[in-house]
Amino acid sequence: MTDQILATPVDGPQERQTGFSRYQSLLIALLAFTQFTIILDFIIMSPLGAMMMPSLNITTGQFGVAVSAYAFSAGLSGILAAGFADRFDRKRLLLFFYVGFTLGTLLCAVAQNYHVLLLGRIVTGLFGGVIGSVVLAIITDLFPLHLRGRVMGFVQTAFAASQVLGIPAGLFLANHWNWHVCFAAIVGLSIAAIIVIAFAMQPVTGHLRHQHDSNPFRHLIATVGQPRYTLAFAVTTLLATGGYMLMPFGSAYTVHNLGIDIVHLPTIYLVSGLFSIVMGPLVGRASDAFGKYPTFVFGSVVSVIMVLIYTHLGQVSLATVIVVNVLMFVGIFSRMIPSQALMSAIPDASQRGSFSAVSASLQQLSGGLGSLAAAAIIAEDADGSLIHFDRLGYIVVATSIVSVVALYFVQKAVAKRTGKAMV
């Protein structure tokens, strides 16, 4: 089966596909595993932060720079790749950036000082930051809009799987050996994924028949300058801010502010991840059944409530921390999955790759700024606890409220374009 057969136009009448073929199921699993390694490489920095900072003798500010370095380099590569994103087979693009990501992660695995770690995060960001946009473009090319919520739900369970499998396993390796082993394990998984992509995934070239602009710079300008994309780019920027502000310092906050022993961190990530694995596909189905925007609003309300609770907790029990984390992830998934599925319907077929690349770039750049801002806002007390962490919560709540209003107008535009009342 070729991608031309798999692809379904998002505009106009569609034959209502209700399930996935065997190859589509394999493709979804492969893309999810790819995302698993990319996401794990990023979020493992947070739980390992409590070990890496004393090991490399770095401050919270330097650690924040290392985290944001990934985001800034990913943002730069997204802009540079946008002009070429629709000119090549998406499978080849995926392989190219995945190999570069693996090499960057290898640098992190062998890092013995802060400067090598920083270089590793930059290289990893340059390549890994583009992969998500390539995956999104592949999904948009090959799956109709009414199924994309389900597809996004399955692919985004990679985030939950990294919580359930990756982070506990990574912390186990770090506690029994050292944090370098965690990155080495990601390198091994990535090499396995590269082999499967090379031999099992079919070329994705259907978009090439819509491509008539041979100048990559002009193609990028045409995408960035498209007026109806502007609001979608703004929503993407807002959605990235919150996660990057809270996540990098989550483990330090849990250990030093909430009073949870570091040995219990794997349990927190394990339980919250298990719930997220169940929630991901359910949220995807709900967004297809009840509408992507209503599902997003529900997730935003849950997120606002739980972020305010989380950032104002004092010394609490392990069970309380687990419950709060689980509910917070429910809100995150209920925002992330429907918003991505909804915004995938915005770009023209000839600009899907560049639109996704620019969106990913804005996401990373805004996330990097958010991480740096968070590092500047909070401070470390003498006992290691974080001061002013509650202020980050207020910023996340504000961006959440604005994003709800902005996405309303995005979904109105998508509904008008697709001729459907509820998307």
N, C-alpha and C positions, 0 to 999 in steps of 0.2 A: 504494500500500500504506500503510495507516495503522499507527500505533503499536499499536493494539489487536490487529491481525493479527500484528504482529511480536512482541508480548510473549508470553512463556511463563511460567507460574507456576513458582516454585522448589520448591513443596511438592507432594507427591503425584505421580501418574503423569504422564509427559511423553511426547509423541511425539518420538522421538529424531532431532533435526535434526543432520545431519552437515556441512553446508556453509552458506555465506552466500549470500543473494540479491544481486542487483545493487545494490539500494538499501542493503542492510546493508553491503556492501563500500564503497560511497560514504560511508556514514555513519561507518564505522570510520576511513576515510582523513581525513574532515573533522574528526572528534574528535581524531585523532592530530596533525593540523596545528595545531589549536587548542592542544593541549597543548605542541606544539613551541615556539610563540611564548611561552607562559607560562613554560615551563621555561627557555628561552633567556634571557628577561628576568632570571630569578633567578640562573642559574649564570654568566652573563656577568660578573657582579660579581666573581667570583673571579679569572679571568684578567686582567681589567682593573684589579684592585686595585693591581698594581705600577705602573700608569700613573696611576690616579686619585688615589692618595695624594699623590704629589709635585705633581701638577697642581693639586689643590685645597688643597695644603698642610695635610693632615690626618694624624693619627696612626693607628696600628693600632687603638687603642681606639675612635676616632671612626669608623673604617671598619667595625669590628665593630658599632657602634651603628646605622650606616646599613643594614647587612645585616639585623640583628635587627629594625629598624623595620618592614621588610616583614612579617616573621613575626608581630610583635605586632599590627599593624593587621589582618593577614589573620585572626589568631585572633579578634580582636574582631568583625570583620564576619561571621565564620562563625557565631558565637553569635547575633548580631543577625538573620542571614538564616535561621537554622534554623527558626524559628517559621513562616516564610512559604514555606519550600522546597517544601512539598507542596501548596500552594494555587494554583499557577499553572502554565501551560504551561511545560515545562522549556526549550523553545526560546526563549521570550521571556526567561526568566531568564538563559539563556546569553548572549543578545544584550545585555541590560542590563549585566551585569557585564563583558562583553568590551569594550564601549564605554568604560566607566569605567577599565578596565585600560589601554586604549590612550591615554587622556588622561593617566594617571599616567606612563606611559612617555615621553610627549611632554615632560612636565615634566623628567624625567631628561635628555632629549636637549638641552634648552636650559639646563640648570643651569650657572651660572658660579661658584657658591660652594657650600660645604658645606650651608648651610641650605636652599637650593632643592633640592639633591640629596636631602636628608633628607625634605623635603616630598613630592618625587616618589616616593620609596620608600614612604612612608606611603599615598599615594593609590593607587599601584599595588597595594600589599598589600591595601587595603580591598576592591578589586574583583577583582584577580587571584587572591587566596587562596580565593575561593569557587568559582571556575570548575572546579577539579578535582573538587569534590564534586558539582557539577551534571553533569559528564561521567560520573562514576561512577554517579549515579542514573539517567542515561539508559541506560547500558550494562546496569544491573541490570533496568530496566524492559523492555528490548527483547531481551535475550539470555538463554537458559536457563543454569543453573549449569554444565552439562557443557561449554559452549562459552566460558565467561567467561575461562578461562585463555588461550585463543587470542586472544580479543578484547583482554584486558589486555596480552598480549604484543605485539600490533601497536600498540596505543595508547601503550604505554610505550616503544616504539622512538623516540618523540618525544624522549626523553631522549638516546638515542644519536645521533639525527639532529642534535640541537643540538650534540653533540660534533663530529660529522663535518662538518656544513655550517655551523652557526651560529657556533661558537666560532672555528674557523680563519678564516672569512669576517670575523667581528667583529674579530679581532686584525689581520687584513690591513688592514681599514679604519682601525683605530686606529693602526697603524704608519705608514700612508701619509697619513692625515689627522689625526684625533684620536678620542678615545673617545666623544665626543658623537655621531659619525656612526653608531656601533653601535646606539645606542638609536633614532636616527631610522630606521634600516633596519627595526628591529622594529616601529615604528609603521606603516611602509608595508606590511609583511607582515600585520599585524593588521587593517588596513583592508580588505585583499583578502579575508581570512578572514571578516570581518563581512558582506561583500557576498554571499559564497557561502552562508553560514548563512542569511541572510535570504531568499534565493531558491531554494536547493536543498534545504534541510532541511525535513522535514514536522513539524507540531506533535507534541509528545509530551504527551498528556493522559490516557492510560489510567489513570494513578495517581489521577486526580481522582475516579473512581467509588468509590475506597476511602476517600476523605477525608470525615469526618463532624464533625471538630472545627473550628469556625469561629473560635475564639480562638487567635491565634498564640502567645501566651504560654503558654497551657495546653498547646498542642501541643508546645512546646519542653520544658516541665516533664515531660510524659508520656514524651518520648523520653529525656531525661537520667535520669529516675527509673526507667526500665525496668531491673530487676535483671540480666537476661541480656545487656544491652548493656555493663555495667560493665567486664567483663574485656576485651572488644574495644576499648573506649576506652583501657584501660591499655596494651594491646599497641601501639596506634597511637602513644601517647605515647612509648613506649620506642623504637619503630622510627625516630622522627623525630630523636632526640637525636644519634645518631652522625653522620649526614650533615651536619647543621648545624654540628657542631663542627669537622669536618675540612675541608669544602669551601671555606668563605670564605677560608681562608689557604693553599689548595693551591698557587696560583701562586707566592706569596712563598716558601713552603717549598721548592718545586721549584727556584726560581732561586737563593735564598740559602743553603739548607742542602744541597741535592743537587748544586749546582754546574752546573746546566743553564742555558745562555744563554737569555735571554728570547726570542730569535728562534726557538728550537726549541719553544716552548710549543705553537704550532699543530700541529706534527708529533705531539706527544704526544696531544693531544686528537683529532686526526684518526684516528690508528691505533687508539686505544682505542675511539673511537666507531664505527669500521667493524666491529670485532669485536662491539660491543654491538648493532649493527643486526642482525647475524646471530644473536646469542644471544637477543634478545628474543622473536621468534616461536618459537624452539626451546624456550626455557624455558616459554612459554605452552603449547605442545603437551605438553611433559613433565608439567606440572602437571595437565593434563586427563587424561593417560594413566596416570601413575604415582601421582597423588595430590598435592594441593596442599601438605599438611603435609610429606610426605617431601622434596619439592622445596625447601621452605623450610628444612628442617634442613640439606640439602646446601649451600644458599647460605650459611647461617649459619656452617657449618664453614669454608668457603672464605673468607668475609669475615673471620672471627677471625684466621685464619692470615695473610692478606695485610695486614690492618691492622697487625698486630704487626710484620711485615717492613717495611712502608712507613714507619711512624713511627720506626723505628730505623735507617733507611738513613743512610749518610754520603755523601761525595762519590763518586758512581757515574757510569757511562756513560749516555748517552742511551738505548741499547738496554735496559739494565737497568730504567730508569725506565718505559719503555714496557711491558715485560713485566709489571712489578708492577702498573701501572695497569690493564692489560687484565684480569689475573686478579682484581683487586679489583672491577672492574665486573661480572665474571661472578658474583661472590658477591652484589653488590648487587642485580642483576637477578633472581637466583635466590631472593632474599628478597622483593623488592618485588612482583613479579608474582603469585606464588601467594598471598601474604598478602592482597593487595587482592581477588583473586578469591574467596578463602575467606570473608573478612569481609563481602563483598557479599551473602552468603546469610543473614546474621544478622537484619537488620531486617524487620519486617512491610512489606507493600506500601504501607500508609498512612503509614509513617514512613521510607521510604527516603531521601527528600530531606533531612529533618531529621537523620537518623542520619549521613548523609554529611557534612552541614554541620558537625555537632558534631565528628565525627572529624577533619575538615579543620582546624577551629579548634584542637583539642587538638594536632594535628600541628604547626601553625604556632607556637602558644604554647610548646610544649616545645622546638621547634627554635630559637625566639628565645632562650629561656633557655639552651639549649645553646651558641648562638653567643656570648652574653654571657659565659657561664662560660668558654668557650674563650679569649675575649679577655682575661679576667682571669687565666687560668692561664698562658698563654704570655707571653713578653716578647721584645722586640726588642734584639738585641745591637748593638754599635757598627757592625759591618759589615753589618747588615741581616738577619742570620740569626735564626731563631726559636728561643728557648730553651724547654725543657719541652714540646716538641711530642709527645714520647713519652707524656707523661701523658694526653694526649687519647686516645691509642690504648688505654690501659688502661680508660678510661671506656667507650669504644665497645665493647670486648670484653665488659665486664661487662653492659652493656645488651643485647647480643646474646644472651648466655647466658640471661638472665632472660626475654627475649622468646620463646626456644625453648620454655621450660617453660610460659609463659603461653599461647602459641598452641596447645599440645597440648590444653589444656582447651577452647579455643575450637573447635577442629576436632571434638572429641568432641561438643560441643553441636550443631554444625551437622550432623554425621552422624546424630545422634538425631532432629533435626528433619526432615531430608530423607529419612531412612530408608535411607541409603547407608553402607556400611562404610568406604569410602575417599573422602575429599574433599580 
